[in-house]
């Protein structure tokens, strides 16, 4: 979906709201389906999401849409995404 949409803002926002805000999803994805996680990295999904969230207006729009706990999950996953991208850059 994201790749086919060329990572447009609407698709990234929907991905953040529907996928990356789900508690423990990335953990289980790494554990049960490492190939999918590798594709996320290969297609720079995390990088596109972090770039999207770096814009304050877009971050606020996403945070307002989510409930408190899901916003916290999204922020936690953003930290994981940053760590993953950092390790990849080394």
C-alpha angles and dihedrals in degrees: 000000000000095000093046090052090050089240096291118181096255093053093047091049091050091047090051093048098043104032116016094045092059111106116251094354096127091046092053092042091055091046101043104026112022091166092065090048089051089052090052088057095041094052090045092239092150092048092052091048093050091048089051092049092047088074105086095214093051092046091052092048091053094044092050091052095051128069118247097263094047090049088054090050091051091050090049091051090049088060090050090049091051091049091049092050091047092052090047091053093055 
